[in-house]
Amino acid sequence: MDYLKKRLKFILIIIFSIAVIAFVQYELHFDHNLNIKKVGMMMTILQAAAGGYGLYGLVQFFRVK
């Protein structure tokens, strides 16, 4: 139990990052009223930031002692 207790924060970071990436992909794919030129760059930045944060969570998950 102590093993998961120490890593719970990083599990939540990973889940949150996956949720943000999935939401952005869903909106870009299914919302035909979106103007890609206006929001495409912001969505790409949001997706990259969420991916980086998820990668941070994954690395820290295995690094915690």
Secondary structure as UniProt FT lines:
FT   HELIX           2..30
FT   TURN            32..33
FT   HELIX           36..63
//
